[in-house]
Amino acid sequence: MRVVMLGAGYVGLVSGACFADFGHTVVCVDSAAKKIEDLQEGRIPIYEPGLDALVAENVRQNRLSFTTNLAEAIKTADAIFIAVGTPSRRGDGFADLSYVYQAARDIAQNATGPIVVVTKSTVPVGTGDEVERIVKELRPDIEITVASNPEFLREGAAIIDFKRPDRIVVGANDPRAAAVIGEIYRPLYLNQAPIIVTSRRTAELTKYAANAFLATKITFINEIADLCERVGADVQEVARGIGLDNRIGRKFLHAGPGYGGSCFPKDTLALVKTAQDCGTPVRIVEAVVAVNDQRKRAMARKVIQACRGSVRGKRIAVLGLTFKPDTDDMRDAPSLSIIAGLQDAGASIIAYDPEGIRQAKALLSDVIYADDAYSCAQEADAIVIITEWNAFRALDLNRLREVMRDPILVDLRNVYPRTEAEKNGFKYTGVGIGMR
Ligand code: UGA
């Protein structure tokens, strides 16, 4: 099949490379000339494990290419995927659909024959209707069908998620679109990946419901963690105790500093806004958004408390800046609020992150950056683990303590058991690990 991927950002690039790896011919189109030039020269603009090798191999096999020229790419396409960004709209939190609608207009202007358009971007219910309307209005002469195929991949594990999905959701109101998308995903039939074919609106809502549910699960366990601290219980054991119940499931029950990233914060907010607009508010998700927002700042207070009530004039070492490991993405990362909270309270910050420092520099001010965990800890009055990178999972705690001024460890991801930290001379604070 010949596939056009409109938007060479995170989702477009990963999906395009994976479709090419299935054996399809994929052209990724983006209006950002510099990005396309970089990709043509083999430079990948994001950090995602395995993506550079996957792109290189498929380019070498002539199955994957990059261009700014949509007119040329569209001529022979069996399907055109829209994979442009849908950020939070400034001011009101609705999804900003301007890039999606621009993509629809670009497709209409360049189409030469019947087309199947598929939205992969996360878009509110009804966006497919509007995309269809835009294209039909501009090009009443061509046959167009618009489907929805939301993406469920996680940053840091995107390629494996794409190739071994729990399910593929296809929202198509007409059988032709469903057949084309089914053909594109056919290589996954071997893995027996379930394909769920629904109406377009159902597919659009499924994506938001999935992200909102996962964000709710995390927020639930975070609040239980706070309660654990108060009553002297251990949230990790509670999570295991409930997670082994198949109806609940063990995943997404790791208590921490609150969820961040490019998806959960914007998608939960957009769902809240859409539901309010429809007169059917999703109050649970409203609470999730509010609780998670407050939590990030509360984590700064937790660090201050661990530092005997004050960080004024103290040097705080931060390990991990990205919103999760194996990415360089800093969007809505808890580290941003936590560091700002500590700086407001008079602390100076030294930080280390394996991949995120370049992005962090653009978002944080007055932070010193270290080259590794041990140099970060040098002369520090406390060390705070914000992101659970593998590089921080097996630190020599004794060595770490020896270079510090004060042996305080605040572990916001519960990477280290309290006993191990204390055995190495640390004063330990985890999340949801109460003491009695
Ligand atoms: C999320 C979803 O997991 C994907 O299925 C979805 O496709 C994607 O959003 C999207 O809409 O594009 P992602 O944002 O890459 O993926 O990362 P997650 O692994 O879901 O983590 C999100 C946040 O939740 C991170 O800040 C992470 O640290 C936090 N988290 C996750 C926890 O605090 N506890 C957990 O148990 C799990």
Boltz pocket constraint, residues with backbone or C-beta under 6 A from the ligand:
constraints:
  - pocket:
      binder: B
      contacts: [[A, 122], [A, 151], [A, 152], [A, 153], [A, 154], [A, 155], [A, 156], [A, 211], [A, 214], [A, 218], [A, 251], [A, 252], [A, 253], [A, 254], [A, 255], [A, 256], [A, 257], [A, 258], [A, 259], [A, 260], [A, 261], [A, 262], [A, 263], [A, 264], [A, 267], [A, 323], [A, 324]]
      max_distance: 6.0
